[in-house]
Amino acid sequence: MSLRWSAKAAVLPLLLGACQVQHYQSDFGGAAVEDRQFLALFWIFIAVCAFMYALVIIFLLGGIIRMRRLDANVVETGRHHESHPLMRTTLIGWTVLIGVGLFALAVASFVTDRSMAKAAANERLSVTITGNQWWWDIKYNAADASKTLQTANELHLPVGVPTRILLDSNDVIHSFWVPSLAGKQDLIPGRENDITIVPRKTGIFRGQCAEFCGVQHAHMSLVVVVEPYADFIKWWDHQLQPAPQPTTPLTLAGYKYVTSGPCSACHNIGGTSANGQIGPDLTHLATRKSLAAGTIPMGEGNLYGWVEDAQSIKPGVNMPTVGLEPDQLHAVVAYLETLK
Amino acid sequence: MSSRFRASVLILAAGALTLTSCDREEHHSRAKPIGETVPAGASPPTIFPGNSTPPPLDARAALYDNNANAIGKGQQLFLQMNCVGCHSHGGGGMGPPLMDDEWRYGGRIDQIATTIAVGRPNGMPAWRDKLTDDQIWDLAAYVRSLSGLPSKDAASSRTEGMSAGTPQTLTPHGETYNSDAAQQ
């Protein structure tokens, strides 16, 4: 391949990236109030800094041109304010301008912080996210214990509702980051952190662990679904239901293996005897959009691959290679697909 | 090229060579495939009477015994599978202590693996169907480390799974247990 071709090939993905309309994972989407505030702050910082930078460059160019015109060997004294009456005023003005610029940035930053803290006070929905190597445990807290919902790796949020997300970790430090919605916040073992999000737009966004947490850190992502309030309540009510009963002989065989075999030692499936608390909740696994914390899309083929040998897809993950026989594998995957 | 320059290049090269020999042991993320004839857990005869010669050590012992990674994963499983419920953190309680040098069913790694896999009378459940062989051997490696049997450099000073409890320094005042207050 010639150099020109490789250059074209390198540019192509960049162009395609620019064509994306949906801000799947982008700070510039403004899909939540917090992200909009951050974006506003970002542009204020850019504007102030760009203005100051331009001034510096203009003065620098002016200085170069001026010195070129002077032909004498000027001795540098460092007492520029004495060299020209205008110079003194300019230097004082320059110093004042720096002060004003820094003050403006401080005020903008303070105001943004304040309005975000205000949003936290209006909390209407509380979610606890616990980081694990390498997946997200998600719990919707409700005053009514029967409404408390446990799920994993897919966060659903109602649009326009201030949601307070409490962050905790089971092992090492992780960081919750959904660029389209808000800034980063760390999940620290034994420490209560939180972040409040008010989504503005419906859509599907991608979150990513933003603190290196081990070999599979890159494969620790989160799907965030922002939907209208009615849809969200419908989703919540559905997720609260126990797992559907197996109906065909094949799914029944899978159900028996999953609830009596090694799967049940780590995974919970609501309404069955599988009640492990170490791995992600599988009660409505098939409704999710991805497997293994966003590593692979949900689908029959990927389910087969993941159940049979998770280590080949996400080496180092705590999901062991069980070594299922083909007939067991067919049954287990058939059963998992019914978990809707 | 000055002799000083040459000497420093030589020293650097020697240093680089030394560094390459600093490999840790290899981490295996899934167990090595084993023959289909080997039963789950470990070799079956683990308790042998009097003067009879013990059976040869299971071949898998070399993979797990003295392996820092296996010990670390075993430690994580020890907490996750609630071994702590009966054995405490090795000190024992409802179940026998694991940090002493007394082994009712043998203290070799394959014997411990068999104990975990098939269970024992008076309460030890069989984990054969709940854990994979790999996990059972990881646990056995950790159990041996509780009584200091593996070499010191294999047992890690840090834990694989960190404690997620609230640190003492963050406990709000008044929540700590006060024995004086309890007596009044």
Interface residues (C-beta under 8 A of the other chain):
Chain A: D168 S169 N170 D171 V172 P189 G190 R191 S260 G261 P262 S264 A265 C266 I278 D309 Q311 P315 G316 V317 N318 P320 T321 V322 G323
Chain B: H27 S29 R30 A31 Q76 Q80 M81 D129 K130 L131 T132 D134 Q135 G161 M162 S163 A164 G165 T166 P167 L170
